[in-house]
């Protein structure tokens, strides 16, 4: 269909070349499949079973987000960051650590391998982090106020003008 649009645009309307390029760009780069949109929130057991089958889950492990969140029948997946997944597992897509037809988490843009990992354990406790942060801030302010009277800078004399009196020159004249 896109080829026919381009052919018609080139043969009959030369100004439509830009529109044809936009159509090709839209189909190649910004294509949105209507099947990507989740269905309405499942209310009956039959709808839950159909939604679980749609996302490749069993009925027992399928649980949708609450209805007021607006995710429809999309499954609520566990919060596991990509960095916490097994690096030695033979994934279908090893760069993303996912398998083919595996549902993507609703917050997948947050849980990348180089981003936030909710299941990861921090190296230092929150108390330890706050102690060092406040120590650095208050230590810097303390040094500033303690050393405020001891100014330093380039030792420079005042500018000499002829009207101010005799001045010495450092040449042999």
Number of C-alpha atoms within 10 A of each C-alpha: 6 11 10 9 15 19 14 15 17 14 10 9 11 10 10 16 17 12 13 19 12 12 15 17 12 12 12 9 8 10 10 10 7 7 7 7 12 14 13 14 19 18 10 9 10 10 15 19 16 16 25 21 13 13 16 13 17 14 14 8 11 19 18 18 16 14 13 8 7 12 18 17 26 26 22 17 16 8 14 17 20 23 19 14 12 10 12 8 10 11 14 13 10 12 10 12 19 17 12 8 9 11 16 14 17 15 10 12 11 15 19 16 16 10 12 15 18 15 13 11 8 9 8 8 10 9 9 10 12 11 11 11 12 11 12 12 10 12 12 12 12 12 10 11 10 10 10 10 8 6 6 7 5 5 6 6 6 6 6 10 9 7 6 8 7 9 9 5 7 6 5 4 4
